[in-house]
Amino acid sequence: MKLKRQYWIGADLDELEAIERELESSGTLRGQIHVLTLDDTSAENHHQLHDVQSLMKKDLIRSGLRGLGIGLIGAALVLTGAKFAGWTETAAGWWPFAFLAVVVLGFATWEGGLWGIQTQNANFQRFEEALKSGKHLFFVDLREDQEGQLKEVMGRHGGTEFAGTGSANPHWMILWQHRLKSFLTETMP
């Protein structure tokens, strides 16, 4: 099931908390709703808000995957270069080059992750001006049948404005997070 993400900008965390409560009472899972703010202290005081985790604010995954791709290319170059140069025909064989390929792969992935931990998540860069001006980003990953509910709830709250759409987390990931949290909080006392 494909989800669609809607972004909204709001200036009041109390209002965003009320919106989240209304959405959850109408059947939207907590994992579908997120609030991104630069004012982490205020967000912590609003216990109902599902704040974006600090690692999600960074571009770690995307940059790490890019590093992995570069590492795979580098490892393939090491192995093919060693083969065509005839170095694998020596007494050492493939082992030193296989080890070097693994080192190149690991280093490139690690560097990609380091780059990503210093960079803001690409999905949120277009909202940087609003966030710096003290506003908050409220976004919801929706199924098609939930879009009407969101529109109705947002219509009752005039302090928010629509800011666009984007790609959402996969539905299976949201369900998995919800079930894991339910298991840990309700099943395991």
PAFI-666858 format. One line per 10 residues: for each residue y, z, x of N, C-alpha, C, O. Coordinates in Angstrom, 3 decimals, decimal comma. Layout:
N
Y Z X Y Z X Y Z X Y Z X  ...
END
This chain:
189
-1,169 0,000 0,848 0,000 0,000 0,000 1,238 0,000 0,898 1,380 0,850 1,778  2,113 -0,944 0,670 3,315 -1,096 1,479 4,445 -0,260 0,888 4,707 -0,298 -0,315  5,097 0,484 1,750 6,235 1,284 1,330 7,524 0,641 1,817 7,535 -0,109 2,793  8,601 0,947 1,121 9,922 0,440 1,477 10,833 1,640 1,700 10,827 2,579 0,905  11,606 1,615 2,761 12,491 2,734 3,083 13,906 2,431 2,603 14,445 1,349 2,832  14,490 3,427 1,926 15,885 3,332 1,515 16,686 4,398 2,249 16,272 5,553 2,343  17,847 3,987 2,768 18,742 4,881 3,485 19,956 5,192 2,615 20,512 4,324 1,942  20,342 6,463 2,656 21,528 6,920 1,932 22,341 7,800 2,879 21,773 8,522 3,698  23,654 7,744 2,770 24,544 8,569 3,578 25,170 9,623 2,667 25,662 9,306 1,584  25,147 10,866 3,111 25,757 11,954 2,355 26,494 12,899 3,279 26,171 13,004 4,462
27,488 13,588 2,736 28,288 14,496 3,546 27,914 15,955 3,330 28,322 16,815 4,111  27,146 16,252 2,286 26,861 17,633 1,919 25,352 17,901 1,964 24,588 17,306 1,205  24,936 18,794 2,852 23,513 19,120 2,969 22,985 19,830 1,726 21,810 19,686 1,387  23,831 20,589 1,048 23,401 21,251 -0,196 23,006 20,209 -1,241 21,993 20,353 -1,927  23,813 19,165 -1,352 23,511 18,105 -2,309 22,235 17,358 -1,917 21,419 17,036 -2,781  22,058 17,084 -0,638 20,851 16,404 -0,172 19,608 17,261 -0,423 18,535 16,741 -0,731  19,767 18,574 -0,288 18,667 19,483 -0,574 18,307 19,448 -2,065 17,131 19,490 -2,428  19,319 19,373 -2,913 19,077 19,280 -4,356 18,383 17,963 -4,701 17,485 17,931 -5,542  18,797 16,893 -4,055 18,160 15,587 -4,274 16,697 15,649 -3,867 15,824 15,154 -4,579  16,438 16,258 -2,724 15,050 16,366 -2,254 14,202 17,169 -3,235 13,062 16,802 -3,518
14,756 18,258 -3,750 14,024 19,072 -4,729 13,694 18,258 -5,985 12,581 18,330 -6,506  14,662 17,495 -6,458 14,445 16,686 -7,660 13,384 15,614 -7,424 12,538 15,367 -8,284  13,437 14,982 -6,257 12,444 13,943 -5,949 11,042 14,535 -5,845 10,078 13,953 -6,344  10,932 15,685 -5,201 9,623 16,318 -5,073 9,084 16,747 -6,428 7,882 16,644 -6,674  9,954 17,228 -7,311 9,485 17,645 -8,635 9,067 16,447 -9,486 8,316 16,602 -10,449  9,549 15,258 -9,135 9,149 14,053 -9,884 7,952 13,352 -9,250 7,571 12,268 -9,692  7,346 13,960 -8,207 6,111 13,417 -7,659 6,207 12,775 -6,288 5,195 12,327 -5,749  7,380 12,721 -5,721 7,526 12,165 -4,375 7,040 13,206 -3,372 7,430 14,371 -3,446  6,190 12,789 -2,437 5,673 13,709 -1,428 6,755 14,088 -0,428 7,642 13,290 -0,126  6,676 15,290 0,074 7,652 15,778 1,054 7,694 14,889 2,303 8,757 14,708 2,896
6,562 14,343 2,696 6,505 13,483 3,876 7,190 12,144 3,697 7,396 11,423 4,673  7,548 11,794 2,466 8,254 10,551 2,203 9,764 10,716 2,360 10,494 9,727 2,433  10,227 11,948 2,410 11,656 12,244 2,395 12,061 12,834 3,744 11,379 13,709 4,278  13,179 12,346 4,290 13,660 12,842 5,584 15,177 12,923 5,580 15,853 12,164 4,885  15,699 13,851 6,366 17,133 13,965 6,566 17,393 13,978 8,064 16,810 14,774 8,800  18,274 13,089 8,506 18,676 13,032 9,902 20,116 13,479 9,995 20,996 12,926 9,334  20,351 14,479 10,814 21,691 15,006 11,005 21,866 15,410 12,457 20,902 15,750 13,142  23,088 15,368 12,910 23,375 15,854 14,262 23,660 17,356 14,245 23,732 17,992 15,296  23,823 17,916 13,045 24,092 19,344 12,885 22,766 20,062 12,610 22,470 20,430 11,474  21,981 20,253 13,664 20,650 20,859 13,514 20,713 22,293 13,001 19,821 22,725 12,271
21,740 23,028 13,366 21,863 24,421 12,931 22,001 24,509 11,417 21,334 25,323 10,778  22,851 23,686 10,849 23,016 23,694 9,389 21,746 23,234 8,691 21,384 23,766 7,641  21,073 22,254 9,265 19,839 21,755 8,658 18,766 22,838 8,636 17,986 22,915 7,687  18,719 23,670 9,665 17,740 24,753 9,704 18,002 25,789 8,624 17,072 26,454 8,168  19,259 25,937 8,207 19,611 26,892 7,156 19,249 26,375 5,763 19,258 27,143 4,801  18,938 25,111 5,648 18,508 24,512 4,388 16,992 24,321 4,478 16,511 23,285 4,936  16,267 25,317 4,043 14,822 25,358 4,247 14,075 24,284 3,467 12,971 23,901 3,855  14,650 23,792 2,381 13,985 22,774 1,576 14,052 21,399 2,239 13,205 20,545 1,976  15,051 21,176 3,099 15,227 19,867 3,726 14,108 19,567 4,712 13,719 20,418 5,512  13,602 18,347 4,642 12,593 17,882 5,585 13,329 17,130 6,693 13,530 15,918 6,617
13,722 17,869 7,711 14,511 17,337 8,816 13,652 16,429 9,687 12,450 16,651 9,834  14,274 15,411 10,261 13,581 14,508 11,176 13,259 15,283 12,446 14,130 15,941 13,015  12,011 15,207 12,888 11,597 15,916 14,094 12,298 15,323 15,307 12,630 14,138 15,326  12,518 16,149 16,311 13,302 15,717 17,470 12,695 14,508 18,178 13,432 13,655 18,672  11,369 14,418 18,238 10,762 13,257 18,892 10,942 11,984 18,077 10,981 10,892 18,643  11,053 12,107 16,750 11,300 10,928 15,925 12,732 10,422 16,085 13,020 9,268 15,768  13,618 11,266 16,568 15,000 10,846 16,794 15,100 9,958 18,027 16,089 9,246 18,208  14,094 10,000 18,858 14,081 9,218 20,094 13,206 7,981 19,935 12,418 7,884 18,994  13,349 7,048 20,851 12,617 5,782 20,797 11,366 5,825 21,666 10,998 4,825 22,283  10,720 6,973 21,712 9,584 7,208 22,601 8,411 6,271 22,319 7,876 5,663 23,246
8,012 6,147 21,076 6,833 5,343 20,733 7,080 3,870 21,050 6,273 3,236 21,731  8,178 3,332 20,565 8,463 1,913 20,780 8,594 1,578 22,265 8,035 0,587 22,734  9,326 2,399 22,991 9,492 2,147 24,427 8,194 2,364 25,189 7,904 1,643 26,143  7,412 3,352 24,774 6,116 3,581 25,409 5,173 2,404 25,211 4,429 2,035 26,119  5,207 1,815 24,014 4,370 0,642 23,748 4,839 -0,573 24,551 4,027 -1,377 25,010  6,149 -0,694 24,713 6,662 -1,771 25,573 6,204 -1,562 27,015 5,794 -2,510 27,685  6,275 -0,334 27,482 5,793 -0,031 28,828 4,313 -0,320 28,970 3,864 -0,820 30,002  3,551 -0,004 27,922 2,119 -0,296 27,926 1,875 -1,798 28,043 1,004 -2,231 28,797  2,645 -2,591 27,298 2,518 -4,043 27,371 2,830 -4,574 28,762 2,119 -5,432 29,286  3,898 -4,056 29,352 4,256 -4,460 30,717 3,167 -4,018 31,693 2,821 -4,750 32,620
2,636 -2,832 31,481 1,562 -2,329 32,338 0,302 -3,171 32,253 -0,358 -3,410 33,265  -0,040 -3,625 31,044 -1,205 -4,495 30,882 -1,022 -5,811 31,628 -1,951 -6,314 32,261  0,185 -6,360 31,547 0,481 -7,596 32,285 0,395 -7,346 33,788 -0,190 -8,139 34,526  0,990 -6,228 34,236 0,941 -5,885 35,660 -0,480 -5,672 36,151 -0,836 -6,131 37,237  -1,303 -4,977 35,360 -2,697 -4,726 35,747 -3,474 -6,040 35,819 -4,284 -6,243 36,722  -3,217 -6,928 34,855 -3,897 -8,233 34,874 -3,483 -9,037 36,101 -4,313 -9,712 36,709  -2,208 -8,969 36,468 -1,733 -9,673 37,667 -2,384 -9,121 38,934 -2,753 -9,885 39,826  -2,525 -7,805 39,014 -3,175 -7,190 40,183 -4,609 -7,687 40,299 -5,048 -8,088 41,377  -5,333 -7,659 39,193 -6,743 -8,054 39,232 -6,929 -9,552 39,499 -7,791 -9,937 40,289  -6,130 -10,388 38,850 -6,269 -11,827 39,097 -5,776 -12,199 40,488 -6,351 -13,070 41,141
-4,712 -11,541 40,943 -4,227 -11,806 42,301 -5,267 -11,440 43,354 -5,465 -12,180 44,318  -5,929 -10,302 43,174 -6,964 -9,875 44,117 -8,146 -10,838 44,103 -8,723 -11,131 45,150  -8,503 -11,326 42,933 -9,632 -12,261 42,812 -9,322 -13,592 43,500 -10,124 -14,095 44,286  -8,145 -14,158 43,194 -7,797 -15,465 43,761 -7,465 -15,392 45,249 -7,591 -16,393 45,954  -7,051 -14,251 45,730 -6,779 -14,094 47,164 -8,069 -13,872 47,949 -8,077 -13,940 49,178  -9,151 -13,610 47,232 -10,434 -13,394 47,887 -10,625 -11,972 48,402 -11,585 -11,697 49,122  -9,734 -11,084 48,045 -9,822 -9,707 48,544 -10,987 -8,941 47,924 -11,435 -7,940 48,483  -11,467 -9,387 46,810 -12,575 -8,686 46,158 -13,915 -8,998 46,826 -14,921 -8,354 46,527  -13,933 -9,972 47,717 -15,155 -10,357 48,422 -15,404 -9,500 49,665 -16,411 -9,680 50,349  -14,504 -8,584 49,954 -14,675 -7,708 51,114 -15,664 -6,598 50,781 -16,185 -6,535 49,667
-15,915 -5,741 51,733 -16,863 -4,635 51,543 -16,368 -3,649 50,481 -17,176 -2,997 49,821  -15,063 -3,539 50,316 -14,506 -2,606 49,329 -14,749 -3,104 47,903 -14,890 -2,299 46,982  -14,797 -4,398 47,721 -15,061 -4,969 46,403 -13,884 -4,797 45,443 -12,722 -4,851 45,845  -14,208 -4,590 44,173 -13,209 -4,478 43,104 -12,560 -3,101 43,007 -11,467 -2,985 42,453  -13,195 -2,061 43,525 -12,746 -0,691 43,280 -11,288 -0,419 43,630 -10,584 0,146 42,793  -10,794 -0,776 44,792 -9,386 -0,472 45,078 -8,429 -1,187 44,134 -7,383 -0,641 43,783  -8,775 -2,394 43,723 -7,890 -3,171 42,856 -7,954 -2,692 41,409 -6,959 -2,729 40,686  -9,126 -2,247 41,003 -9,241 -1,655 39,673 -8,436 -0,358 39,603 -7,763 -0,086 38,609  -8,515 0,435 40,669 -7,734 1,670 40,722 -6,240 1,357 40,719 -5,472 2,011 40,013  -5,824 0,362 41,502 -4,415 -0,037 41,532 -3,968 -0,544 40,160 -2,846 -0,264 39,737
-4,824 -1,281 39,464 -4,490 -1,779 38,127 -4,276 -0,623 37,151 -3,357 -0,662 36,332  -5,120 0,403 37,236 -4,969 1,578 36,368 -3,670 2,317 36,699 -2,982 2,790 35,794  -3,332 2,419 37,975 -2,084 3,071 38,391 -0,881 2,295 37,861 0,064 2,894 37,348  -0,907 0,975 37,979 0,195 0,144 37,485 0,337 0,306 35,971 1,449 0,450 35,463  -0,776 0,281 35,260 -0,757 0,459 33,806 -0,180 1,824 33,429 0,692 1,905 32,564  -0,646 2,873 34,053 -0,165 4,226 33,754 1,300 4,407 34,096 2,049 5,016 33,331  1,715 3,880 35,248 3,111 4,028 35,666 4,055 3,310 34,713 5,089 3,857 34,331  3,703 2,085 34,327 4,566 1,327 33,417 4,670 2,016 32,052 5,751 2,062 31,465  3,568 2,545 31,549 3,584 3,247 30,263 4,421 4,514 30,363 5,202 4,818 29,461  4,263 5,243 31,440 5,030 6,470 31,668 6,524 6,163 31,754 7,336 6,866 31,152
6,887 5,130 32,489 8,300 4,748 32,606 8,867 4,321 31,255 10,009 4,642 30,929  8,069 3,599 30,470 8,515 3,223 29,133 8,787 4,444 28,276 9,779 4,490 27,548  7,907 5,434 28,362 8,112 6,674 27,619 9,335 7,430 28,083 10,066 7,988 27,265  9,571 7,459 29,394 10,768 8,127 29,913 12,043 7,430 29,445 13,045 8,076 29,140  11,984 6,114 29,396 13,142 5,363 28,910 13,381 5,696 27,433 14,519 5,903 27,012  12,308 5,744 26,663 12,416 6,002 25,234 12,897 7,402 24,903 13,574 7,594 23,892  12,566 8,378 25,724 12,984 9,757 25,451 14,494 9,921 25,660 15,083 10,896 25,193  15,112 8,976 26,354 16,555 9,025 26,608 17,341 8,162 25,626 18,571 8,174 25,631  16,631 7,415 24,786 17,266 6,440 23,907 17,092 6,860 22,450 16,038 7,357 22,054  18,143 6,652 21,660 18,058 6,949 20,234 17,111 5,957 19,560 17,038 4,793 19,956
16,394 6,416 18,553 15,464 5,581 17,805 16,200 4,348 17,282 17,273 4,463 16,690  15,625 3,185 17,501 16,251 1,924 17,113 16,511 1,849 15,609 17,447 1,173 15,181  15,703 2,527 14,806 15,896 2,513 13,353 17,166 3,225 12,922 17,675 2,971 11,830  17,686 4,114 13,761 18,844 4,918 13,376 20,131 4,509 14,082 21,181 5,087 13,803  20,088 3,549 14,970 21,277 3,175 15,738 22,401 2,643 14,855 23,576 2,849 15,158  22,053 1,964 13,775 23,102 1,404 12,912 23,863 2,479 12,133 24,913 2,198 11,554  23,345 3,694 12,118 24,000 4,791 11,404 24,714 5,756 12,353 25,162 6,824 11,934  24,818 5,387 13,606 25,376 6,278 14,623 26,810 6,702 14,307 27,164 7,866 14,495  27,637 5,770 13,828 29,038 6,105 13,502 29,109 7,161 12,395 29,873 8,121 12,495  28,317 6,979 11,353 28,328 7,934 10,229 27,846 9,301 10,692 28,411 10,323 10,300
26,806 9,330 11,522 26,281 10,605 12,011 27,307 11,322 12,893 27,473 12,537 12,796  27,986 10,573 13,744 28,995 11,183 14,624 30,197 11,696 13,848 30,887 12,606 14,309  30,455 11,128 12,681 31,589 11,586 11,866 31,227 12,794 11,004 32,032 13,230 10,181  30,011 13,341 11,188 29,620 14,553 10,477 28,812 14,325 9,221 28,470 15,277 8,520  28,502 13,076 8,928 27,698 12,790 7,740 26,215 12,892 8,094 25,845 13,050 9,257  25,384 12,799 7,071 23,948 12,970 7,231 23,235 11,755 6,645 23,681 11,178 5,654  22,133 11,380 7,265 21,336 10,246 6,804 20,136 10,776 6,030 19,340 11,557 6,552  20,019 10,346 4,794 18,926 10,733 3,915 18,109 9,472 3,676 18,645 8,468 3,206  16,812 9,510 3,994 16,012 8,316 3,741 14,665 8,684 3,142 14,097 9,743 3,409  14,178 7,755 2,315 12,967 7,976 1,539 12,078 6,744 1,668 12,540 5,614 1,512
10,796 6,975 1,954 9,790 5,910 1,982 9,165 5,843 0,585 8,523 6,794 0,140  9,356 4,726 -0,094 9,001 4,626 -1,512 7,947 3,576 -1,803 7,889 2,528 -1,161  7,113 3,885 -2,790 6,279 2,862 -3,418 7,167 2,147 -4,433 8,217 2,663 -4,817  6,754 0,981 -4,858 7,565 0,225 -5,822 7,785 1,004 -7,113 8,866 0,937 -7,698  6,776 1,739 -7,560 6,897 2,472 -8,816 7,805 3,699 -8,700 8,128 4,308 -9,720  8,225 4,077 -7,496 9,093 5,238 -7,309 10,562 4,859 -7,169 11,420 5,742 -7,182  10,875 3,585 -7,037 12,258 3,164 -6,816 13,156 3,523 -7,990 14,314 3,889 -7,789  12,644 3,425 -9,209 13,430 3,793 -10,391 13,778 5,274 -10,407 14,888 5,656 -10,779  12,816 6,112 -9,996 13,068 7,555 -9,937 14,186 7,867 -8,954 15,076 8,667 -9,246  14,137 7,228 -7,779 15,165 7,472 -6,775 16,527 7,020 -7,284 17,519 7,728 -7,109
16,584 5,871 -7,899 17,853 5,361 -8,417 18,430 6,308 -9,468 19,636 6,550 -9,507  17,552 6,836 -10,317 17,991 7,776 -11,358 18,525 9,071 -10,743 19,571 9,573 -11,155  17,807 9,606 -9,759 18,234 10,854 -9,110 19,546 10,637 -8,369 20,454 11,463 -8,463  19,653 9,546 -7,640 20,879 9,286 -6,877 22,071 9,035 -7,797 23,212 9,314 -7,429  21,811 8,515 -8,975 22,882 8,296 -9,945 23,518 9,594 -10,411 24,683 9,611 -10,807  22,759 10,680 -10,366 23,289 11,996 -10,766 24,055 12,671 -9,633 24,709 13,691 -9,851  23,981 12,117 -8,432 24,637 12,730 -7,272 25,608 11,728 -6,661 25,219 10,832 -5,911  26,869 11,902 -7,000 27,893 10,953 -6,569 28,322 11,091 -5,119 29,069 10,250 -4,619  27,871 12,120 -4,441 28,298 12,338 -3,055 27,511 11,549 -2,030 27,709 11,723 -0,828  26,624 10,686 -2,488 25,830 9,876 -1,570 26,131 8,402 -1,812 26,483 7,996 -2,919
25,986 7,615 -0,758 26,172 6,177 -0,913 25,001 5,438 -0,260 24,500 5,838 0,791  24,588 4,370 -0,900 23,478 3,558 -0,410 23,870 2,936 0,929 24,974 2,413 1,082  22,944 2,997 1,906 23,261 2,505 3,250 22,314 1,417 3,734 22,462 0,938 4,859  21,344 1,013 2,915 20,471 -0,086 3,309 18,998 0,240 3,165 18,614 1,304 2,681  18,186 -0,712 3,602 16,735 -0,568 3,544 16,148 -0,834 4,924 16,833 -1,317 5,825  14,887 -0,516 5,068 14,208 -0,744 6,333 12,709 -0,609 6,156 12,216 -0,409 5,045  11,999 -0,719 7,248 10,544 -0,582 7,191 10,181 0,899 7,178 10,833 1,724 7,819  9,135 1,212 6,441 8,745 2,604 6,231 7,501 2,938 7,035 6,826 2,056 7,565  7,213 4,230 7,115 5,948 4,676 7,690 4,814 4,175 6,802 5,011 3,994 5,600  3,638 3,948 7,367 2,506 3,525 6,532 2,132 4,609 5,521 2,237 5,804 5,798
1,698 4,169 4,359 1,339 5,095 3,285 0,218 6,033 3,706 0,235 7,212 3,351  -0,765 5,524 4,463 -1,887 6,357 4,895 -1,409 7,494 5,799 -1,973 8,587 5,771  -0,369 7,240 6,601 0,137 8,274 7,500 0,800 9,401 6,708 0,615 10,577 7,021  1,558 9,045 5,701 2,223 10,053 4,868 1,187 10,888 4,126 1,308 12,111 4,062  0,161 10,232 3,562 -0,900 10,967 2,865 -1,663 11,885 3,814 -1,993 13,017 3,457  -1,944 11,399 5,022 -2,660 12,207 6,009 -1,848 13,443 6,372 -2,402 14,540 6,451  -0,537 13,284 6,594 0,314 14,432 6,916 0,351 15,424 5,758 0,296 16,635 5,969  0,445 14,909 4,541 0,492 15,778 3,361 -0,807 16,566 3,207 -0,784 17,769 2,947  -1,929 15,886 3,369 -3,224 16,565 3,225 -3,455 17,572 4,339 -4,000 18,649 4,094  -3,051 17,241 5,556 -3,200 18,179 6,669 -2,353 19,426 6,434 -2,815 20,548 6,642
-1,114 19,221 6,002 -0,247 20,372 5,737 -0,807 21,220 4,602 -0,795 22,448 4,683  -1,294 20,579 3,550 -1,888 21,325 2,430 -3,097 22,116 2,890 -3,283 23,266 2,492  -3,920 21,501 3,728 -5,102 22,189 4,238 -4,717 23,409 5,056 -5,309 24,478 4,906  -3,717 23,245 5,929 -3,332 24,339 6,818 -2,594 25,461 6,099 -2,718 26,624 6,482  -1,829 25,127 5,060 -1,043 26,164 4,389 -1,717 26,757 3,156 -1,517 27,931 2,843  -2,511 25,954 2,458 -3,115 26,457 1,224 -4,587 26,844 1,403 -5,023 27,858 0,858  -5,342 26,071 2,140 -6,767 26,326 2,299 -7,006 27,395 3,360 -7,819 28,301 3,177  -6,291 27,274 4,458 -6,440 28,238 5,555 -5,381 29,326 5,389 -4,210 29,074 5,673  -5,743 30,502 4,949 -4,731 31,542 4,693 -4,092 32,084 5,943 -3,230 32,959 5,867
END
